[in-house]
Amino acid sequence: MSKKIFFTGAGTGLAKGAALGLAKEGHHVIASVENHPQVTSLREAAAKQNVEMEIFKMDITNPADRERMHRYDYDVFVANAAVNEGGPLGEVPMSAFRNLFEVNVFSTLETARIAAAHFVEKRSGKLIFMSSMAGVMASEYTGLYAASKHALEAIAKSMYQEMKEFNVQVATINPGPFSTGFNDRAVEEKWEWYDEEIHYTPKEKMKEKDQSMADQYDPEDMIAEMVNIIPKHSHKFRTAYPDKTAEAMREEEKDNWEKEI
């Protein structure tokens, strides 16, 4: 059965691929993107793949842009828009931390609240938060992003309970590290402000951690999983993919009960 599916942040990465894939499957996709160049790029990609999509500019941090959500009817809302940045929590500029939370938590919740009200009026719908393995995991120099996704997990868990009486479903999708460029940009960003003459965190240790980005997965696999899960009527609250990532998430949660300081 064809669904009307609304995405935020569909201009790049996994959401762009999933939006195109779902349109190809016959779903009515409403794809919001951050800026006008992404509108052009996504329209070109849709034309190239011979699919139809509604595409418009919506920076989720802009209240006037968010109001445009009220123009649309949809069955599934995918809260995907996010930014990423790495660095040691003791030294990363607080402005970066605040900006990351503004996008990943506050503005994401603003859009989710609009979608929730829409679904309550319809007495049906599904709200999906694009979380991450970082929603339950954290390691050195990834704390900014992990903190925002931990917050998103709490939001999703609470709304899962709160929306039940209105026949509205809530779920998360938790990808592992996929090679879309999103993680690589986060790794690079800290070198814009880091100065080894000023900061105490060893540059060599951060560079060593950066090497983990060499082992990212093929994004096409995650896109296929999203195309499968997003329109489904029934599935698990949390979809972590691939299985290796799901296992790592479970193991970390277990370890947190056992490790000592």
N, C-alpha and C positions, 0 to 999 in steps of 0.2 A: 504494500500500500504506500502510495506517494505521500511524503510529509513535507510540510513547509518548515525549513530549517534556517535559523538566523545565527550568523557568526559575528563575533567581534574579532578584530585583528586578523582578518582573512587575507591581508595583502602579501603575506610572506609565510614561509615555513610550512609546518604541518597543517595548519588551518587552511592555507591556500590550496594545498594538495587535496585535503579532505573535501573542501567546498567544491572543487572541480570534480572530484570523484563522485560525490553525492549527486551533483547535477547530471553527471553522465549516467547515473543509475535511475534518473527520472524524477528525482526530488526537486522541489521548488526551493532554490537556495537564495537567501538574502544575505549578501556578503558585505559587511561594513569593513572599511579599511581606514588606516590612520590619516592618510594624506592623498592629495589629488594625483600625484605621480603613480601611486599604487592603484588608484582607480583605473588609470590608463593601462597599466601593466596587467591587471587582472582581466580587464575587458579583452585585451589582446590574447591572453592565454585561453580565455573562454572561447573566443572566436576560432582560435587555432584548433581547439579540441571539438569544435562544433557543438557547444552546449550553451544554453541560455541561463543567465543568472541576473538577479537584481544586485547591482553594485553601487555603493554610495560611500562618501567620505563621512566617517564618524570617529573623531578623536575622543575616546571615552573620558578623557579628563576635561573636556569642554562641555559645560552644561547645555549650551545651545545645540551642539551636535547630538547630545544624548536625547534631547527632545524629539529628534527625528525617529526614534524607535517607536513612538506612538502612531506613526503612519502605517505600520505594518501589522499584519496578522501572521502568526507562526505557531507551530506545534512544538518545536524544540528550540531552545535557546542555548547556544554554546558560548560561554564566557571564556574566551581564549586570549584576548589582548593582554600582553605582558611585556615587561622589559627585564633584563638580566644584567647584573654587574657583580664582579668578584672583588676580593680584597680582604685584608685582615680587619675584623670588626673594631679593633682598638685604634685603627688609624684611618680607615676609609672616611672620606668627607661625609659628615652627617647630612649634607644637602643631597648627596647621592642616595643615602638610605631613605630620606624622606620622599624623594622623587620616586623611588622604586615602590614604596608602600602606597604612594598616591595612585600609581597606575595599577599595581598588582592586587591591592586590597581595597582601598577606598573607592576608586572609580569603578573597579570591577563589581563591587557590591552595589554601587549606584545603578549600574546597568541591570544587575540581577534583580534588584528590587522592582525596577520597571517591568521586567519580564514576569516576575512573580505576580505582580498585580494584574497583569494581562491574563495570566493563566488562572488566577483565582476567579476572574470575571467569566472565563470560559468553563471553569470547573474541570480543566484538563490541561495537560502540558508536561514537558520535561525540561528541567534546567540542569545543564551539564557544566561543571567547572573544570576547565583544563588546569589541572594541578601538575604534579611532577613527582618523580621519585623523591625530590627534595621536600615534598610535603610531609614526609615522615623521617627523612634522613638529613644529616648535616655533617659537614666535615670542614677542615680548615680552609679558609679563604672563600667559602661558598655561603657564609652565614647570612648575607643580605637577602639573597634570593630564597634560601631555605626558610628564613624567618617569615617572609611574605607568603610562601606556599603553606607553611604550617598554619598561618592565620587563615588562609583560604580553606584549608581542610576543616578547621573549626567552624567556619561559616557554613560550609557544605553539610557538615554533620548536624548542626543546629537546624538548618533549613529543611533537611531531610525529615526531621521530626515535625517541624512546624507546619509544613505544607501538606502533610498526609491527609488531613481532614478536608482539604480542598481538592483532593484527587490530583495533586501535582507531584510529579516525581523529581527527585534530586539525586545527582550522581557526580562522581569525579572520574576523570581519565588521567592516569599518572604515567606519562612516558618516561623511559630511561633516556640515556644520552644519545640523541640522534643528530646526524650530521646535516643540519640545515643552515649552519652559520650562526645560529642564536647563541650557542654556548661559546663559540670561538670569539664572538664580539665581546662577551662578558669577560673572557680571559684577557683580552687586549685592553679593555677599558681602564683597568687599574694603572696601566703604565702611563696614562695621561696625567695622573696626579702624583704618582709615587716618585720619591726622590731619596735615594739611599744616603744622601748627606743629611737628611732630616729624619727619615723614618727608621724605626728600629727593627722592623720585620726583615729577615734576611732575604735579599733579592733571589739568591740561589734556591732557597727553599720554595719560594713561590713559583719560580720557573720549573722546578722539579714537579710541582703539583700540576702545572699547566700541561705537562706531557700526557696526562690522562685523557686529554681531548683527542689524542691520536687514535683512540679505540672506540669511536662512536659508531652507532649502527646506521644502516641504510634507511633513510626516512620513508622510502616507499613501503616498507613493511608496516611502519606505524600508521601511515596514511590508510593502508588497506584495513587495518584493525579499526581505525576511527570510522571509516565508511561502513563497516559492518556493525559497530556498536551504536553509533549516534541515532539511527532511525528505529532501533529495536524498541519494542514495547516493554520488554522485560529483560533485565540482566543484573549483574551484581552492582552494588553501590559503588564499588571501586574497581576500575579496570586498570591494572598495572601491566605494562607490556615493555619488553618481552618477558618471558617467564623468569629469566635470569635476574631481571630487575625486581620482579615481584618477590623472589626468594631473598634478595638482598635487603629489601624493605622489611620483610618479616624478621629477618635475622637481626637487623639493627634494633628494631623495637624490642626484641627479646634481650639483646645485649644490654640495653639501657637499664634493665632490672637487675643485672648481675655485675656490671662493672663498678669498680671502686675508684675513689679519688685519692 
